[in-house]
Amino acid sequence: MEKIALITGATSGIGKATAELFAKEGFKLVLCGRRQHRLDQLKDALSAVTELVTLNFDVRNRKDVLNAISALPKAFSQIDILINNAGNAHGLDTIQDGSMDDWDAMLDINVKGLLYVSKSIIPGMIARKSGHIINVGSLAGKEVYPKGNVYCASKHAVDAINQGMRKDLNAYGIRVGAINPGLVETEFSDVRFKGDRERARTVYQGYEALRAEDIAEIILFVVTRPYHVNIADLLVLPTAQASSTILRKES
């Protein structure tokens, strides 16, 4: 039987790469995102490969999340794999100079949004006593770097939620694990620097960063292990990166 995977943040970066790879592998897909035109483009591109539906909502909006997922067509309602990928960084400021709007955005998307989507999916997994949840975290959830303060806090929360989920859902045979990437070249820095693409590009200059496709391949590997295998917590870095603050750049 075909497995159904729900992916948040599916319209760009890691989410989009994962959707494209899962489609090729025959998964049925529920693709979620804020930008309807990008969801439409993705549906047009992947419909010839697999069955899919799209859901347009912002994970920050609890009511929209619950309504959209509860209204899924019956053929897509039993989610086997949940990939909590939606997340953003906003700003790179010292704590004293940080924007409270940026703080709200990061905590609402990275933490509360993940919880809202999970809360919508987990009851069905419990009823079936099966399922797999992948929480896309970050190296920032393992260590804190200068000016990372609230973003790092949000990703540390994802790390804690991942551990808590794994323990709470163990009794129901549900697999839970996290993929924690280091530097990945996506639109992430464009968002962090509020559209300043010149500044965003400098983040990835002088070394080979991870690509979204690298993380998608790892997610596919994790979800296709035999069911008795649960990869609970995986840190993935580009070879050039040793930590948040140690990065070897070519001269």
N, C-alpha and C positions, 0 to 999 in steps of 0.2 A: 504494500500500500504506500502511496506517495505521502511523504511527510510535509507538513505545513509549517513554514517558518514565518514569523512576524518580525520585521526589522524596522526599528525606529531610526530616524535620521537617514532615510534611504535615498535621498535625492543628491547627495554629494559624498565625496571622500570615502571613508571606510564602509559606510552603509551602502553606497551605490556599488562599490566594487564587490561587496558581499552579495548583493542582490544579483548582479550579473553572473557571478560565479555559481551561486546556488541555482539560478535558472538553468544554466548549462548542465548542472548535475541532476536536474529533474525534480527539484523541490517545488511544491506549490507555494506561492508567496503572498503575503500581506505586507505591502510596502507603505510606510507611514512617513509623512513629512509635512512641513509648513507651506511649501511652495507648490501650488496646484499645477502650474505650467511645467515644472520639472517632473512631478509625478506623472503627468500626461505623456511627457517625452519618454520617460522610463517605461511606462506601460506600452507605448507604441513599439519601443525597441525590443521588449522582452516577451510580448504576447505570442509571437510566433514560436517561441522556445518552450514556454511553460504556461500553466494557468496561474493567473494572479488577479488580485484586486488591490486598489489603493485606498488609503484613508488619509484625508487632509485634516490635520489638527496640529496644534502647538501643544507639546507635552506639558507645558506649564498650566494649561487650562484643564482642571480636573473634570469638569462637566463634559467638555468636548471629548476628552479621552474616553471616559466611561460610556458616553453615548455612542461614539463611533465603533468601539470594539464590541459593545453589546448588540449592535445592529449588523454585525457581519453576516453575510449569507451563510446558510447552514453548511454548505460545502467547504467553507473556510473557517468555521467557528471553533474547531477543535485544534488549537495551536499546539504543535509538538515541540517547536523550538522558538524561544523568545530571545531576540538579540537586542538588548538595551544599549543601543549605540548613540542615540541622540545626546549631544553634549556640546558645550561651547566654553571658551575662555573669553573674557571681556576685560580689556585693559591690562596693563603691566605696570602697576604703581606701588609705591610704598603704602603701608597700611594707613599712614596719616594723610596721604594724598588720594586715596582710593575713592572711587565714585560709589555711592550707595546704590545707585541704579545698576551699576555693573555687578555689585555684590548680589543684589536681588536676582538678576538674570542668571548668574552662575548657580546659585543655590536652588532657584526654582527649576531650572532646566536639568542640571546635573544630578540633583538629589531628589527633589520632589517629583519631577517628571518621571524619573526612573521608577519611583515608588507607585505613582498613579498607574502607569502602564502595567507594572508587575501585579498590582492589586486586581487589575481587570482580567489577567490571564491565569493567575495561580489557582483560583478555585476549580477551574476546569481540569488542570493538571492533577490537583489533589483527588478529584472525583475519579479520574482515570488511573491514578497511581502511576503516572509516567509523565515525562516531560524533561526538557533541558533548557536551562536559563543561562545565557552568556551575558555577563555585564562587562561592557567595554570601559575599563578604567584608564589608568595612566601611570607612568613613572611618577607623576606628581602626587599620586596616592600612596607612594612608598617613601618619598622624601620631600622636603620643603626647600625651595630655592628663593633667593632674594627677589622681592616684589611679586612672588607667587602666592603669598598669603591666603586669600580667600579661594582662589582657584584650587590651590593645593588642598585646602580644607574640604572643598566640595568633593575632590577625588579621594581624599582619605575617608570621607563618608561613604563613597561607593565601595571602597575596600571593606569597611566595617559591615555595610549592608550585605555585601557578597558573602562574607563569613557567616553573618546571622541567618541569611536565607538558607545557606547550605545546611546549617544545623537544624533550623526549624522545619525544613522540608525533607530531611533525611528519612523520616518515618514513612514518607509516602513514595519513596523510590524515585524522587525527582533529582536529576543532576543539576548542580549549580557550579559555575566557574567564572573566573574573570580573565580577560586578556588585557594586559597593561602595556601599551606601546610607549616607547620613547618618542623621539622626533620623527614625525611622519609628514611628508610634504603633501598637504591638502589645502583646502580653503581655510583651515583652522586659524592661521596667522592673519589672513585677511580680516576675519571676524574680530580677532583679538585687537588688532590695530585699527579697527573701524573703517576698513576700506583703504587704508594707506598701503597700497600694494608694493610701493618701493621699499618701505620699511619691512613689510612681510617677506619680501624676497630675500632680504639679507639674512633671515633666520636660517635659510637652507643653503647659503653660498659656502663653497670651499670644502664640501664633503658630500658624501652620498647618503642622503636621508632614506628612511624607510618609505615605501610607496603604499598607497592604500591597498593595492593588490597583494602585497606581502601579508598584511594583516588578514585580508579576506581568505587567503589560502590557509592561514593558521586556524581561523575560525572553522573553516570547512573540515580541516583535519580533526579538530577537537570534537565537533558534533558527529563525526562519522566513526568514532572509536566504538568498539563493542560496548554494549550497555553497562557491563560491569566496570567499565573504566570511566572515571570522572577526572578530567584535568581541572583541578580546583583553582589554580592561581598561576598565571604565566606572565612573566616579564619579558618583553621583546624590545631590543635596542638595535639601532644601526651599529655596525662594527666600529664606527668612528666615535661612538658615545659610550662613556663609562659611567656617567652619572648625569644628573641635571646640569651640573656646572663643569663637567670635564668632557670636552669635545675636541677631538683631534681634527684640525683643519689643514688641508694641503696649502702650502705657501704659493 
